[in-house]
Amino acid sequence: QGFDRTSRADLIGDPFEGMSRDQLMGNYQGATRQELQGDPFSMEQAQPYLDVYQGAQDSAVNEVQRQTELANMQNRASAARSGAFGGSRLGIQEALTSSEGARNQGDIRSRAAQQGLEFASSQNERDRAARFGAENLLRSQFDQDRASRFGAEDMMRGQYEQDRAARFGAEDASRSGFETEEASRLRATEA
């Protein structure tokens, strides 16, 4: 009765194939520069914000118009009481009052436009920062996933190596036991 050796294929086992390079590396493409930066800031992007800020000032502009008309009516009434209605002095006074009202309306609209542009610009920057933040989060998650894949691959490879070493160890122990028995039998037959 001879030693029944384990075949080389049984000792080595199926070759460890592991994951492919593509599986290990993953398929993260990331955002393009254009996607991260977004479109350049433009009046087209700002217009909705400008409309909101301008619309919010409509009541103030209407109030200035009402005050201007009221002041011009008071100027006419005052001129009529003094008997100078329709004179050049009244015309100058009405022109000055109307000019002051137009300047006030322009100031209101100008401030609204400035505030709208500032808000639109800062919103554009916040949106851009959010895109970069999301990209960084996705990239970080991808890197963690990839590290996990490599860790799992290393663990599986290590387990494969341990299993193969155990098979070789079992074969060595079996052979050693067989050789010990054969040596004992030989000594027994010689004695």
Disulfide bonds with the S-S distance in Angstrom:
none
